[in-house]
Structure formats: structure tokens, C-alpha cells
Amino acid sequence: MSPARTSAKRRPSRVPRRPAAGAAVAEVHLPSDGELRRLAERVLKLSDADETEVHIDFVADALTRFANNTIHQNVAEQAMSVSVRTVFDGRTARATTNKTDDDSLRRAVAASAALARSQPKNPDLLPMPGPQKYAKVERYVPGTAGATPEDRAVAVSRVTELADQNRQTAAGIFSTGASVTAVVNSKGLFASYRQSRAEFSVSILEADSSGWAKASAADASQIDTEALAERASQKAVASRHPKEVEPGRWTVILEPAAVLDLVGFLFYDFAATAVLDQRSCFNNRMGKQVMGENVTLHDDVTHALQLGPPFDGEGMPRQTVLLVDRGVPRNLVYARSTAKKMKAKPTGHGLPLPNQDGEAPFNLVFAGGNTPLETMIATTDRGVLLTRLWYIREVDPYEKVLTGMTRDGSFLVENGKISAGIRNFRFNQNILEMLSNVGQMSPAVRASGEEAFDMVVPAMKVRDFHFTEVTKF
Amino acid sequence: MQEWTALALDTAKARGASFADARVVDLRLRDLSTKNGEVGTLAENESLGLGIRALADGCWGFASSDVLTREGVQACAAQAVAIARASAMAKRADAAMVPEQAYVDTWQNPYVKDPFQIPLERQLDLLLAADGEMRRVKGLTLAETSMHFTRLEQWYASTLGSRIHQLKVQSGAGIVATSFANDEIQKRSYPNSFGGQHQLAGYELVEELDLKGNAQRVAEEALALHKAGQCPQDERTVILESSQLGLQIHESIGHPIELDRVLGMEANFAGMSFLTLDKLGKLRYASDIVNVVADARLEHGPGLGTFGYDDEGVPGKRTDIITGGLFTGYLSNRETASTIGLDRSGGTMRAESWNRLPIIRMTNISLLPGTWRYEDLIADTDDAILMETNRSWSIDDRRYHFQFSTEIGWEIKGGKKTRMLKNPSYSGITTEFWNSCDAICSRDYWTLWGTPNCGKGQPMQTMGTGHGAAPARFRKVRVGMAFAK
């Protein structure tokens, strides 16, 4: 999109300098594979179960939050958890602690055993898997893991300065951090994964309008915080004095974050357990043309724009799965026990046991198109351009009708141009129908929203999107 | 544990903090669930750590750690001060707070039966019995049950001199019957969606719910919904039963009265509020029979928003939010109270655990009882839709426009509850809706519901909130838009 740039006169920079001396504070030390193995071994030695599995998770995250052009919240967290799953004669349960002294680990093992022994035998429980091989993924950037509050404050200050210059108000977050996760079991399986992660989200507010932009990456240096703020600023300018237009069926251009938050609601429908439980919208629809031929969807943890471990909650390697092929749902994802029940092969998407949900794909990748967003706008006679959606909830689980609101940058497009900002709509939209009405798509990008986990999606131009009511701003 | 909070405060002061408060939290959880006669989740979780909030150079920093050693606590406190100094790099004004006195106290909620002392076998037996009752109904495709227990022990201290120990025990349980037939999914939950009913109570709450005794009914209703008529698309009188009304209060009153939203602090994520400061004491929020309070005191009931002290050391209190229909109060903390010129904090700072910063959260936001007998309310209603048990909920980021749908509806005709309706939904603008309220049932029909899953903040925090409500009637409400074609 190309909304008008602000005409506010620029003022001198007030980007601050870093403090002269850093305080002696907690430094992040991510556990090494050796340390993870040694910790897991201590747990395994404490267990007399038939089989024992240990999950270790370590997180060191920090988040700088700003509003009203100042930092108002600024937090850091460091935490380790050790989760123990024991198996006794076909019964299993989990206990978790964040303390790693011998007594606490012993107590966690005992709690897991007591929980496991308290229940009836589970005929579907499979023996734990042995050692596995995993796809190699590199998603750890030391500079992002070790980013300081000063690093974040400098970036935020530049954004608040931009807002000040434009006589706008900025609010948002800049978070950085790292995590380590490991699955180890008494059959000799060892899987570990580490990643860094940065996320920047910015809203720019004016008296009667707003704009928004967000990005996330393993490497903070890939996030251009000022460019995102500039984009949000331009949207706030372009949506000034929003006018009310009538609800109904509209041609809608959804930016990637809006696509993400809608299609993210489909993710659990691809779980084999959801189909088995008859609560997936793909019940009776597998192999049928339920979306347009231009919609193809994979789950692919190895994709260059994806994050996350290449193994599942049991330590099984995540496979790349073709979920939708040219509009036809072809495959589901399977945990080991679901695969056995449904006579399929496990795909490495199981959730940590025990659970009742089975599995889920967490690395959705849409095949995009080649139409730039600007071309979508230029080829639209009358439509709506949406930046972001909000408070999306499922109205009808089988027809996959979702409701929600538009937010922070909704525009009327007329004769190939953005003509005005508009008041926000409520939508009630069948998502399968929406994915049958996709006319144009941009190349897929890593998108970050609020309702769904980050995924790789294109912007989409969609026919007959259903707005049902309008709010007051 | 107070030796750790004292060490943290001493370190923060030595590093130059002008104010600090610290919390050690020892959190224990137990989750049980069943699905179609088999155990689903069976897990316990314990988590112990310290969080410290420090004010330095006029700005805030917060750090948390689970390394409860002398070195770990000192490093954590030093980090909080260092973060505060980094915050000052983008400062516009020094943070200011209204005064508060020091308290040395201990508090715990009353409960009869410690849920963590009840044998697991007994808890599972109860769930499996309810699960079995649901599956006795032929055609049901999915029977689910769950229990959730929390024990949160907290030691709070501040540089004001407060030292407060609190223990909160929370219980919750519920069942869900789901039916897939004729390319349609219908479900019924008991006693509420969101995992059932949740209160600051012991295992006695679970026993009082009688999950097994209600299992067959909800399963039969889930199946019957397939054959029920569709909720019309129309403007109608609507009667909301109390759990749905509780969520209506949560979304269209509880969130917009949060002062951090009003002041723009949540603009990027949770959003802002239509309740700008000029509306306090002037806005006709609701009809004159509507009275809403925010009440964290035990005398209000065992709600998920009940406590002795909030997480910045302010005693739990009551604030009148809507008085005779007039908007009269916000949810505040010490800082936002100062910003808008209040004398004292409303005592609503709450954190999910040791690793989260306290932020303004709902306590128990309750609609006070009216005068109607439920039977009289139905008899007095010529043509309406009675809606029960939430299925979906959505509201805009300033809390004007909402849409809710419920699991089941009933047509009221000529003062009688008649045919069942499926896919009921209603939508509207907050103040228009509340001003259309013309009848509220009495305390005999009033329930303090627990919403265990309220999300807010960055990083996200999940918090339990309480909402007391009795069935109430609303006129000229738009219904059926969720399923409009």
C-alpha cells in the first residue's frame, strides 16, 4: 500500500546515548547439550518406572513495552523446567518442576509415578521411541539471545522519536530472547533444539485513526524497527477521519497478518485426532475440492522462514506434510498413537503425552502467488484493504465460520486506489468459502499476528468477504 | 521465603532503586481430563521463583528468576534496576504513585477440602462416571470432562515495609458433550463453558456441581440441538442466563474500565477503551436498575478475583463501577490512580505468577442482584429468546461492538419457555445494550462465576476473574447476525 506520507515537520533527534556503565546483572547461560544430558540422566536414575521421559525447557526472554511515546513496562525472565513422564504397565502421567535439586527432581518423579498408577490402563499407549535422526535447522543467533535492555531501548527511542516528529503516539513491544528444549527418554532418545527470537510490534495512533505493523525473526537484525514504525505511521495518516461504509459482501485485500490470523484457526482441523473425534471441519471433506485450486498448504518445520524444533513431544522427527493440494485436503498430521489407530504413519507432530488432543501442525506454509499488494489494490474497482484483525473466535466449528473485528488500518479502495480510511467492521466469514474465493496472492512471507502463531502466508485478494456490522470508530 | 524478598529489596535499594517490591510465588497445579472414557491429561506442575519490580531514575524495571540462591536473587534484583535505568533512556516523565501504607499480614481463602489431598483415583472416578453417563446417550460423538486445581502461595514485600503472605486455593471442573451429525457440530457444557465453574474454593466445589447428575441432560441437549430450529435474524427481547451474562459483563464492562487501557498503555495489543476520562460520573452506561461493582473482598464471595491484597500491596477493596446506571469508577493501580488524580489505588494489580509483572486486572466485576423471581421474569415476557452457555465471544478493541453466541437458546412465547433454538447469537453496542436492561433477577438466582482464562499483557498473562450475575432481560437486541447469509 502507498498511503500519503505525513507532512509533519521533522524535529532534531532525541535518541539517547547508552548508559556509561553496565550493571553486574544476570547473564544468560543457555544449557549445553552436555548439561541437558547430565540433568536428564539424574532424573532417569531416580525413576524405577518401566519407561521414563524427560522434557527440559529453558527460556531467557526480555520484553520492552512502550506506550504514549515512552517505555512503561520493561521485563526480563529466566526459567528452567524439568518435566517427567513415567510409564507403569500401560499407564502414564506427567509431573513438572522448575527446581533442579535432587529432592525436587525426586519429588517430580514420585508425583509422576503416583499420577500414572492412579488410573486405568491405557490400551493405546505405545512404548517410547528409541533414538531418532532429525533435520538440521540453525535458528540461534547469539546477538539476539544476548540483546540488552539498552539495545531495545535505543530501538524503541528511535520509534518514539519518529512518532513525536509526526505528532503521533506510538505503542508496542520489542522482545528478544532465547530458548532451549530437549526430549530425552530411557530408550536412549535425545533431541535438543535452541533458538533465539526477536519480535517487534508497533501501533501508531492519531486522534481518530491508527496503523500497525509487526515482525518476528530468529535474528533481531532482520527486523527493521524504524521501517515498521514508518509503515504504521503512514497507515495512521491514511486512515484519518474514517468514514462509515455499509456492511455486506465485499472484495477484500487481506495483508499477510490478517490472512495469518484467519487461516491459523484451521491448524487443529488438520490433527488426525480432531478428525477421529469428529470435530474437524475436514470430517467427510478429505479428498474433496473444498478450497480454490490456488490454495496449497504444507506443514514444514525446515522452511527457511519457520521457527521451532524439528521434533515433537515424544521426540519423533517432524516430517514435511502436504496438507492441502490445490484446494483439496490430502493429509493430516499424526502422533504415534493416532497413526496406529488410523493405520497411518506418524508424522512427528505429537503433543507431549499424556494429552487428549493428539497432535497439531505448528509450521504452516502457504504457497503464495506473484501479485504484489500494490497490484491487488490497483486492480480493485471497489473493495476494502485490511491491515489487521482482532478478537477472532469460532462461531461454527464445522462450517468454519469465524467472527472478529478489523483494526488499526482499514481502508476503502476505489478505482484502483486507497480512497479513505473506514470505520472498523465485524465479520462473520466461512473460512473454507474464503479460501475458495481467493483471486490474487502475493509471495508468501513470514507473518506475525495476535490470534495465531507465526506462519508463512501471502497477502490475499478475496471475493465476497462477509462484513455483518460496523462499530463506532 | 521472605528472606529472599528482603535480599532482593536490599539489593535493589543498594543499586539505587527509589522503590521496589518483590514476590516469591510457589505455584502448584493439577490437571485431570477424560475423553470418551479414557484418561486424557493427567499432570501436576510446581513452580517456585521470585519477581522484583524496581523504580529507578523515575522508570520501571522488572526481572524474574527461578534461581533462589543468594547470587541468583541479587543478580535478579540488579537486573531489575538495570532494566529500569534502560527504560529511562526513553523517559518522558517520572513515574508517580498514590500513597499506600505498609501492611504486615497473612491471608488465605477459606476452603473445606484441600483438592491436592483428595486421592487422584477418587477425582478420576468422578470424571469417568460423568463421562460414562454422557456416553450412555446414543449418538453422542464426544464426551469430555476436566478438573483443574491451583494452589498459589505468595510472599510479598516492598520498600514501604509491607510483608504480606497469601495462600489461594482454586478449584474448577466441568463436562462437555459434543455431537457431530448431519454435517453439523453441536455441543453442551455444564455448568459453563471454559472448563465449567471455577472458584477460590476447595474440592467441595467440585462435589457440589454434581457433574454426573447433569451428564445425561447435557448429552441429550447436544443431540437435540441438531433438530432444533435456527435462531432467527431479527431484533428481539433477549434473556441471558447468568453465566453468559457474566461473560457479557467481563467483556463490555470489565475490560473497558481498566485504566491502563483508558490511558493508552495497552494500545498495541489488548486495545484501548471508549470510557475516556471525560465520561467518569457523566456517562449513562446502563439503565437505572444496573449496579456493577469491582469487589475483591471475601465478603463478595469466593471469586477468582478475591484476595486479601493485590500484587503491589494494596488491600482488596470494592469500587462502585456503575451506580444506578451511571458510570462511577475505573479499575486502577497506584500509578494510574495518581495519573487521574485519585487519592488511593483501587487495588487491582495482579500477576499470573512470579515471572510476570503485575498489571491492572479485573477482580470480581459483578452485576448486583435485582428484584425479580426468575419464574416471574419468564411469565412477564411475551416474546423473547433465552440464551444459555457461551459458545463464542468477540468485541472490538475499544469495547463498543460485541457479538456473542451461546450453545443453546429457547424461545419464550406468551410467558412460557417453548421450543429449543440452535446457534443463538446476539450483537450490539455496549452502552445501547446495557441501557436496554429492564429486569434483573434477585440474589436467589445470582451466581459468582469464574472466568479462568482472561488474557492480557505482553508477555501474555492468563488470569482468573470473577463475575456475579443473575438472569436479566434486555430489549430490542439484534439477534442472529453470526449466521447471517
Interface residues (C-beta under 8 A of the other chain):
Chain A: P16 R18 P19 G22 A23 A24 V25 A26 D61 A62 L63 T64 R65 F66 A67 N68 N69 T70 I71 H72 Q73 N74 V75 A76 E77 Q78 A79 M80 S81 T92 A93 R94 A95 T96 T97 N98 K99 S104 A108 A111 S112 A114 L115 A116 S118 Q119 P120 N122 D124 T148 P149 E150 R152 A153 V154 V156 S157 T160 T169 A171 G172 I173 S175 S201 V202 S203 L205 S210 W212 D277 Q278 R279 N283 N284 P354 N355 Q356 W390 Y391 I392 R393 E394 V395 D396 P397 Y398 V401 T403 G404 M405 R407 N424 R426 N428 E450 H466 T468 E469 V470 T471 K472 F473
Chain B: R15 S33 T34 K35 N36 E38 V39 G40 T41 L42 A43 E44 N45 E46 S47 L48 G49 C59 W60 G61 F62 A63 S64 S65 D66 V67 G72 A75 C76 A78 Q79 A80 V81 A82 I83 A84 R85 A86 S87 M89 A90 K91 R92 A93 P119 L120 E121 L124 L128 T141 L142 E144 T178 F180 D183 E184 I185 L263 G264 M265 E266 A267 N268 F269 G271 F274 N355 R356 L357 I359 R391 S392 W393 S394 I395 D396 D397 R398 Y400 H401 Q403 S405 N423 S425 S427 I429 Q458 P459 R478 M481 A482 F483 A484
